Amino acid sequence: PTQLGKLIQMRSGFDLASNSLSSAVPTQLGKLSQMSSHFKLDYNSLSSAIPTQLGKLSQMSEGFSVRSNSLSSAIPTQLGKLSQMTSYYYLHSNKLCSDVPTWVQALSSSVTTGWQVATGNELLGSPCTWPVLPTALPSDTSAIDYAGLSLTGTIPTQLGLYTLVTKINLANNTLTGTIPSG
C-alpha cells in the first residue's frame, strides 16, 4: 500500500521479501529517506519499473534488494545516489534492460560484499528498445504513433510530459507492466 511511505521515521528493517506480492513498487517508498539498512522486496512478483524515488534512500549503507521479481525497464540513474552502500546491493534476476547507469556502476567499488546487478537481467542495451523520445515536441504535434515497432518493456512515464498530444498509438507491441499514472 502507498501508505507505507508515511513511515518516514523508519531507519532499518523494511523487509517484505519472500511473499506473493504483485503490482508495481509504490513510489511513496522513496519517502523512507531515513532508512539506513535492510530495504528488501526480493522474491516476490513485483512488476513495472523500479521507481526513481528509491534514489532518495541515500542513507542506505547495506541491504538494498529488489532481486527475483519481474521488474522491467532500465535501472534508474537515481539509484546511484545510494552512495553510502557497502554491502548487499541486489537488482539481479528481474527483467531489467539497457545499460547499468554510470552512477550505479560506480557503487560497485564501495559495495565490498554482495554486488549483483547484471545477472539474470537483460542488460547491455536489450530489450529496452524504445525509440529516443524528443525532449520537446513541436507545438503543432497532435499524435505519437509507435504502433507495430516491436517495442518491449514498460511504457515510459515521460510520455505524460507531452501535454499537447491528443492521440497515442502503442498498439501491436510487446509491452509489459502497468499503465503509468500521474
C-alpha positions in Angstrom: 0.0 0.0 0.0 1.1 3.5 -0.7 0.5 4.4 2.9 3.8 2.7 3.8 5.5 5.8 2.5 4.2 7.6 5.7 6.6 5.6 7.9 9.1 8.4 7.5 10.8 7.7 10.8 11.7 4.1 9.8 15.5 3.7 9.9 16.1 0.0 9.3 14.3 -3.3 8.6 11.8 -2.7 5.8 11.5 -6.4 4.8 8.7 -7.7 2.6 10.8 -10.4 1.0 9.5 -13.9 0.1 5.8 -13.2 -0.2 3.5 -13.3 -3.1 3.3 -9.5 -3.6 2.5 -8.3 -7.1 1.9 -4.9 -8.8 4.3 -2.0 -9.0 6.7 -0.9 -6.3 4.9 2.2 -4.8 6.8 5.4 -5.5 5.9 6.6 -2.0 8.6 4.2 -0.5 11.1 6.8 -1.6 9.8 8.8 1.4 11.6 6.4 3.7 14.6 8.5 3.4 15.9 7.8 6.9 16.4 4.1 6.1 20.0 3.0 6.6 19.8 -0.7 6.2 17.7 -3.7 5.0 15.3 -2.5 2.4 14.1 -5.8 1.0 11.4 -6.5 -1.6 13.1 -9.6 -3.1 11.4 -12.9 -4.1 8.0 -11.6 -4.9 6.2 -11.0 -8.2 6.6 -7.2 -8.4 6.4 -5.7 -11.8 6.8 -2.4 -13.7 9.9 -0.2 -13.3 12.0 0.4 -10.2 10.7 3.9 -9.0 13.3 6.7 -9.4 12.1 7.8 -6.0 14.0 5.0 -4.3 17.1 7.0 -5.0 16.0 9.1 -2.1 17.1 6.3 0.3 20.5 7.9 0.3 21.2 6.9 3.9 21.3 3.2 2.9 24.6 1.5 3.8 23.6 -2.2 3.5 20.9 -4.4 2.3 19.1 -2.9 -0.7 17.5 -5.8 -2.5 14.7 -6.0 -5.1 16.1 -9.2 -6.7 14.0 -12.1 -8.1 10.9 -10.2 -9.2 9.6 -9.2 -12.6 10.8 -5.6 -12.5 11.4 -4.2 -16.0 12.6 -1.1 -17.8 16.0 0.5 -17.3 17.8 0.8 -13.9 17.1 4.3 -12.7 20.2 6.5 -12.6 18.9 7.8 -9.2 19.8 4.5 -7.6 23.4 5.7 -7.9 22.6 8.2 -5.1 22.8 5.3 -2.6 26.4 6.2 -2.3 26.9 5.0 1.3 26.2 1.4 0.3 29.0 -1.0 1.4 27.2 -4.4 1.2 24.3 -6.3 -0.4 23.1 -4.4 -3.4 20.9 -6.8 -5.3 19.0 -6.0 -8.5 19.5 -9.3 -10.3 17.0 -11.8 -11.6 14.5 -9.4 -12.9 13.7 -8.2 -16.5 15.8 -5.0 -16.3 17.2 -3.8 -19.6 19.5 -1.3 -21.1 23.0 -0.5 -19.7 23.8 -0.1 -16.0 23.9 3.7 -15.4 27.4 5.1 -14.6 26.3 6.3 -11.2 25.0 2.8 -10.3 28.1 1.1 -11.6 30.3 3.4 -9.6 28.8 1.9 -6.4 30.4 -1.4 -7.2 33.7 -0.2 -5.9 32.3 0.6 -2.4 30.0 -2.4 -2.2 32.5 -5.0 -1.0 30.1 -7.8 -0.3 27.0 -8.8 -2.3 27.0 -6.8 -5.6 24.7 -8.5 -8.1 23.1 -6.3 -10.7 23.5 -7.8 -14.2 23.0 -11.5 -13.5 19.6 -12.7 -14.7 18.7 -9.4 -16.4 18.7 -8.4 -20.0 21.2 -5.6 -19.7 23.7 -4.2 -22.2 21.3 -2.4 -24.4 18.5 -5.0 -24.7 15.5 -5.1 -24.7 14.7 -1.5 -23.8 14.2 -0.7 -27.4 12.1 2.4 -27.1 12.9 4.9 -29.7 14.6 8.0 -28.4 11.8 10.4 -27.5 12.4 14.1 -28.2 12.8 16.4 -25.2 10.2 18.8 -26.7 7.7 18.2 -29.4 6.7 20.9 -31.8 3.7 22.9 -30.7 1.6 21.5 -33.5 2.2 17.8 -32.7 -1.0 16.0 -32.1 0.0 12.4 -32.1 2.7 9.9 -31.2 2.5 6.7 -33.2 4.8 3.8 -32.2 2.4 1.0 -33.3 3.9 -2.3 -34.5 7.6 -1.4 -33.7 8.2 -4.5 -31.6 8.7 -2.3 -28.5 9.3 -4.2 -25.2 9.4 -3.2 -21.6 7.2 -0.7 -19.8 5.6 2.4 -21.1 7.9 5.3 -20.3 6.3 7.8 -17.8 7.8 10.7 -19.8 5.1 10.3 -22.4 2.9 12.1 -19.9 5.0 15.2 -20.3 3.7 15.8 -23.8 0.5 17.6 -22.8 -0.4 18.8 -26.3 -0.6 15.3 -27.7 -4.2 14.2 -28.3 -3.5 10.7 -29.6 -1.0 8.0 -28.6 -0.9 4.7 -30.5 1.3 1.9 -29.0 -0.7 -1.0 -30.4 0.8 -4.2 -31.6 4.0 -4.2 -29.4 5.0 -6.4 -26.5 4.6 -4.0 -23.6 4.5 -5.2 -20.0 3.8 -3.8 -16.6 1.2 -1.2 -15.7 -0.1 1.9 -17.4 1.7 4.8 -15.9 -0.4 7.1 -13.7 0.1 10.7 -12.9 
